[in-house]
């Protein structure tokens, strides 16, 4: 039997996956990082069941990655730190996308599930 909890977690995973695959590779520099964070946040926040989303991009990594010739780099998954709350029929799934140094991978994870 599929529960509302299952559906909430599925929706949360879809949101993080869409975010990752839609925006990784976007051109970025230190002058545009704020607007890209806002664009990502606003884009995902209009999707169904998204209650809240916070997007942070690691500025130190951008500074280290920017090329000398053109002055920009591409957004990489390791630069993203995202937390989102997805509410589906009384269930809140709090999820995150954050670089995991032990795995050397930008891991999506469940932080908490709250059932009302």
MOSULFEN-V546368 format. One record per backbone hydrogen bond with DSSP energy under -0.5 kcal/mol. CO is the residue of the C=O (numbers start at 1). NH is the residue of the N-H. If there is no record, write none. Layout:
BEGIN
co->{CO & CO}
nh->{NH & NH}
END
This chain:
BEGIN
co->{3 & 4 & 5 & 6 & 7 & 8 & 9 & 10 & 11 & 12 & 13 & 14 & 15 & 16 & 17 & 18 & 19 & 20 & 23 & 26 & 28 & 29 & 29 & 32 & 33 & 34 & 35 & 36 & 37 & 38 & 39 & 40 & 41 & 42 & 44 & 47 & 49 & 49 & 52 & 54 & 56 & 57 & 58 & 59 & 60 & 61 & 62 & 62 & 67 & 72 & 73 & 75 & 76 & 77 & 79 & 80 & 81 & 82 & 83 & 84 & 85 & 85 & 86 & 86 & 88 & 90 & 91 & 91 & 92 & 92 & 93 & 93 & 94 & 94 & 95 & 96 & 97 & 98 & 99 & 100 & 100 & 100 & 105 & 105 & 107 & 109 & 109 & 112 & 113 & 114 & 114}
nh->{7 & 8 & 9 & 10 & 11 & 12 & 13 & 14 & 15 & 16 & 17 & 18 & 19 & 20 & 21 & 22 & 23 & 24 & 26 & 75 & 73 & 32 & 33 & 36 & 37 & 38 & 39 & 40 & 41 & 42 & 43 & 44 & 45 & 46 & 47 & 50 & 51 & 87 & 85 & 83 & 81 & 59 & 62 & 63 & 64 & 65 & 65 & 66 & 71 & 67 & 28 & 25 & 79 & 80 & 58 & 99 & 56 & 97 & 54 & 95 & 51 & 52 & 88 & 93 & 91 & 116 & 88 & 93 & 94 & 114 & 86 & 95 & 111 & 112 & 84 & 109 & 82 & 107 & 101 & 103 & 104 & 105 & 100 & 107 & 98 & 96 & 111 & 94 & 115 & 92 & 116}
END
